[in-house]
Amino acid sequence: MTTLIKHKRVEFSELFYDLVFVFAISKVTTLIDHLHNGILTWNSFLDFFMAVLVLTDSWMIQTVYTNRYGKNSLFNMVIMFIKMGLLLFIANMIGPDWQQYFHYLCWAIGTLTLTLFFQYLVEFFRKSTDDVNRESIKGFLWITGLGSLGVYLAALLPLPIYVRVYIFFASILLTFIMPIILLSKDKHYQVNLPHLIERISLLVIITFGEMIMELANFFTIENFSIYSVLYFIIMLSLFLFYFGQFDHAIDEKSDQKGLFLIYSHYPIFIGLMMMTVSIGFLQNPEVNRLFATSFSYIGFGLFQAAVLVNGPYNKHYLRYSKSYYCVQATLYLAALILSLIFASNPIIVVSITTILALAIATHFIYFYVTQNKKYSKSNWGFF
């Protein structure tokens, strides 16, 4: 077994730590809300992608540490508070002009990763840590140690700025990729899956919160319109689709290591942020309509696909069949094609997207209710 089944409660300190990411996520989305000649440049999207990796990697590694070893000790709380300060500092440097703060950004991110290294180092030398756990911890020491070293080198080496940016990006990607290589081969690596699902879901809720902040602009006396209702339905449908999969369908007693769960959430975060920014794009008269529609649907597709690929880890009677996947794909492709055809008319595009969001959520609910009735399991009640 690679999963610690006993549920571990989410501590108040973890929830307090998450508050920093409310601000950080809002700053990350600003990287992709500036258009150039009606479209988003590749450089802007690359900056956005790397910022998501930096913040999410830090959050994930901290969460895995807390999941496996973390206690509400004074040491862990102090480290967490230091990280909160560093994250606020980093978040305020995130923006289109981030390269002018490159030196400070490297020192802050390097130190952020180094705090994780010290947390794992303390756990490694703790007397109560057995040899099996020490082997797993070695992997995280390599991940955090090399990650912080690479970012520090990007700040220190006397090289042209573009070379140091490449070193910086390479270090971030290394921190992202190394867990797949090291932990997938570790037979003794364990996680508390219910706690991990709950923690990741909370970060998704925070990302939905950014979407709510964008939607709030449509819920004023001056701006309330049919768009307000349609966007709200889209958001609710996406939430139900996600909530159904990760709160009801997924098997918390499965023997997965949690790696797939973690990495499949990166496109969920990116997709939700892309859809959030697209709300503003579709209302911008200067935007390239074809680009805005495509951008919105790429985000939608990333979110939908990333939720669906977790189907094999569902309870046995709630695993999706090929026909289920085909229906989901057909709904998405039909909506995409229609929206691209009518890309010049934003109200039609938003209406089609609303129907798509409602359709995939309804399809899941119908599947869930039918399967529960078939296997005589507890069901969602109307009351």
BELDACOR-V592565 format. One record per pair of residues at least 4 apart in sequence whose ideal C-beta (glycine too) atoms are under 6 Angstrom apart, sorted by the first residue. I is the first residue (numbers start at 1). J is the second residue. D is the distance in Angstrom with one decimal. If there is no record, write none. Layout:
BEGIN
i:I j:J d:D
i:I j:J d:D
END
This chain:
BEGIN
i:1 j:255 d:5.4
i:2 j:190 d:5.5
i:2 j:255 d:5.3
i:2 j:257 d:4.9
i:3 j:193 d:4.6
i:3 j:255 d:5.4
i:4 j:190 d:5.4
i:4 j:192 d:4.3
i:5 j:253 d:5.7
i:7 j:194 d:4.6
i:8 j:192 d:4.7
i:8 j:195 d:4.1
i:10 j:14 d:5.3
i:10 j:198 d:5.7
i:11 j:72 d:5.2
i:13 j:72 d:5.8
i:13 j:77 d:5.4
i:13 j:80 d:6.0
i:17 j:80 d:5.2
i:20 j:24 d:6.0
i:20 j:84 d:4.9
i:20 j:87 d:4.6
i:21 j:25 d:5.7
i:21 j:206 d:5.6
i:22 j:206 d:5.6
i:23 j:91 d:5.6
i:24 j:55 d:5.3
i:24 j:87 d:5.9
i:24 j:91 d:4.2
i:25 j:207 d:6.0
i:25 j:210 d:5.2
i:26 j:210 d:5.8
i:27 j:91 d:4.7
i:27 j:94 d:4.4
i:28 j:51 d:4.8
i:29 j:273 d:5.2
i:29 j:277 d:5.8
i:31 j:44 d:6.0
i:31 j:47 d:5.0
i:31 j:48 d:4.1
i:32 j:40 d:5.8
i:32 j:44 d:5.9
i:32 j:48 d:4.6
i:32 j:277 d:5.2
i:33 j:277 d:5.1
i:34 j:96 d:6.0
i:36 j:41 d:5.1
i:38 j:286 d:5.9
i:38 j:287 d:5.3
i:38 j:288 d:3.7
i:39 j:288 d:5.1
i:39 j:291 d:4.5
i:40 j:44 d:5.4
i:40 j:45 d:5.9
i:50 j:172 d:5.8
i:51 j:94 d:5.5
i:52 j:56 d:5.6
i:52 j:270 d:5.9
i:53 j:57 d:5.6
i:53 j:172 d:5.3
i:53 j:176 d:5.3
i:54 j:172 d:5.8
i:56 j:60 d:5.9
i:57 j:175 d:5.2
i:57 j:176 d:5.7
i:58 j:112 d:5.7
i:60 j:262 d:5.6
i:61 j:116 d:5.3
i:63 j:67 d:6.0
i:63 j:199 d:4.9
i:65 j:69 d:5.9
i:65 j:70 d:5.7
i:65 j:119 d:5.6
i:66 j:70 d:3.2
i:67 j:191 d:5.6
i:67 j:192 d:5.3
i:67 j:195 d:5.3
i:67 j:196 d:5.3
i:69 j:123 d:4.9
i:70 j:76 d:5.7
i:79 j:115 d:5.5
i:79 j:119 d:5.7
i:82 j:115 d:6.0
i:83 j:115 d:5.6
i:86 j:108 d:5.5
i:86 j:112 d:4.6
i:89 j:108 d:5.2
i:90 j:108 d:5.0
i:93 j:98 d:5.8
i:93 j:101 d:4.3
i:93 j:105 d:5.1
i:94 j:98 d:6.0
i:101 j:105 d:5.2
i:103 j:155 d:5.5
i:106 j:110 d:5.8
i:106 j:151 d:5.2
i:106 j:154 d:5.0
i:106 j:155 d:3.5
i:107 j:155 d:5.6
i:109 j:151 d:5.1
i:110 j:148 d:4.7
i:110 j:151 d:3.9
i:110 j:152 d:4.4
i:113 j:144 d:5.3
i:113 j:147 d:4.7
i:113 j:148 d:4.0
i:114 j:148 d:4.4
i:116 j:144 d:4.5
i:117 j:144 d:3.9
i:117 j:145 d:5.3
i:120 j:137 d:5.3
i:120 j:140 d:4.7
i:120 j:141 d:5.4
i:123 j:129 d:5.9
i:123 j:137 d:5.8
i:124 j:134 d:5.8
i:124 j:137 d:4.7
i:129 j:133 d:5.0
i:129 j:134 d:5.8
i:132 j:188 d:4.6
i:136 j:186 d:5.6
i:136 j:189 d:5.0
i:139 j:182 d:3.8
i:139 j:183 d:5.7
i:141 j:145 d:5.5
i:142 j:146 d:5.9
i:143 j:178 d:4.6
i:147 j:171 d:5.8
i:147 j:175 d:3.7
i:150 j:171 d:2.9
i:151 j:171 d:4.9
i:153 j:157 d:5.5
i:154 j:164 d:4.7
i:154 j:167 d:4.2
i:154 j:168 d:3.9
i:159 j:163 d:4.2
i:159 j:164 d:5.4
i:174 j:178 d:5.9
i:178 j:182 d:5.7
i:179 j:183 d:5.0
i:180 j:184 d:5.7
i:183 j:189 d:5.1
i:183 j:259 d:6.0
i:189 j:257 d:5.6
i:191 j:196 d:5.3
i:191 j:258 d:4.1
i:193 j:252 d:5.4
i:194 j:252 d:4.6
i:196 j:258 d:5.0
i:197 j:246 d:5.9
i:200 j:265 d:5.5
i:201 j:246 d:5.6
i:207 j:269 d:5.6
i:207 j:272 d:4.7
i:210 j:276 d:5.5
i:211 j:235 d:5.6
i:211 j:276 d:4.5
i:214 j:276 d:5.1
i:214 j:279 d:5.1
i:215 j:231 d:5.4
i:218 j:223 d:5.3
i:218 j:227 d:5.8
i:218 j:228 d:4.0
i:219 j:228 d:5.7
i:224 j:228 d:5.0
i:227 j:231 d:5.9
i:230 j:350 d:5.0
i:230 j:354 d:4.6
i:233 j:354 d:5.2
i:234 j:353 d:6.0
i:234 j:354 d:5.4
i:234 j:357 d:4.5
i:237 j:357 d:3.6
i:237 j:358 d:5.1
i:237 j:361 d:4.2
i:238 j:357 d:5.8
i:239 j:243 d:5.7
i:240 j:244 d:6.0
i:240 j:361 d:4.5
i:241 j:360 d:5.6
i:241 j:361 d:4.6
i:241 j:364 d:5.8
i:242 j:307 d:5.8
i:243 j:247 d:5.0
i:244 j:248 d:5.3
i:244 j:364 d:4.9
i:245 j:249 d:5.1
i:245 j:307 d:5.1
i:246 j:250 d:5.4
i:249 j:314 d:4.5
i:249 j:318 d:4.4
i:250 j:313 d:5.8
i:250 j:314 d:5.6
i:251 j:314 d:5.8
i:251 j:315 d:4.6
i:254 j:313 d:5.4
i:256 j:313 d:5.6
i:258 j:262 d:5.9
i:260 j:264 d:5.8
i:264 j:306 d:4.9
i:264 j:309 d:5.7
i:264 j:310 d:5.8
i:267 j:271 d:5.6
i:267 j:302 d:4.1
i:267 j:306 d:4.1
i:268 j:303 d:5.5
i:268 j:306 d:4.6
i:270 j:302 d:5.8
i:271 j:299 d:4.4
i:271 j:302 d:3.4
i:271 j:303 d:3.4
i:272 j:303 d:6.0
i:274 j:299 d:2.9
i:275 j:299 d:4.2
i:278 j:295 d:5.6
i:278 j:296 d:3.6
i:281 j:287 d:5.0
i:281 j:292 d:4.1
i:282 j:292 d:5.3
i:282 j:346 d:4.6
i:287 j:292 d:4.7
i:289 j:343 d:4.6
i:289 j:344 d:5.2
i:290 j:343 d:4.8
i:291 j:295 d:5.9
i:293 j:339 d:5.2
i:293 j:343 d:4.3
i:293 j:349 d:5.4
i:297 j:301 d:6.0
i:297 j:336 d:5.0
i:301 j:305 d:5.9
i:311 j:319 d:5.8
i:311 j:320 d:4.0
i:314 j:318 d:4.3
i:314 j:319 d:4.8
i:317 j:371 d:5.3
i:317 j:375 d:4.5
i:318 j:371 d:5.6
i:320 j:324 d:4.1
i:320 j:325 d:5.8
i:328 j:360 d:6.0
i:331 j:356 d:5.9
i:331 j:359 d:5.0
i:331 j:360 d:5.9
i:335 j:339 d:6.0
i:335 j:352 d:5.2
i:335 j:356 d:3.8
i:338 j:352 d:5.2
i:339 j:349 d:4.7
i:339 j:352 d:4.9
i:342 j:348 d:4.2
i:355 j:359 d:6.0
i:358 j:362 d:5.9
i:372 j:377 d:4.4
i:372 j:379 d:4.4
END
